[in-house]
């Protein structure tokens, strides 16, 4: 899965910008986020699982890991 594409999809569905997402992430986590910082992490591939989990929560989604058999 391409995380950047998924987040852009959620942003589009919710008519939200990276800056608005960053504001919500900052409010929930207490850690300062910026729209440009989130985008840069996605481009570099350095977004943490915990950050992606927080973003999913903001968009009312839950992450699940499934074992591949």
PyMOL commands that set and color helices and strands:
alter all, ss='L'
color gray80, all
select helices_A, chain A and resi 3-13+18-29+35-44+49-58
alter helices_A, ss='H'
color red, helices_A
deselect
rebuild
show_as cartoon
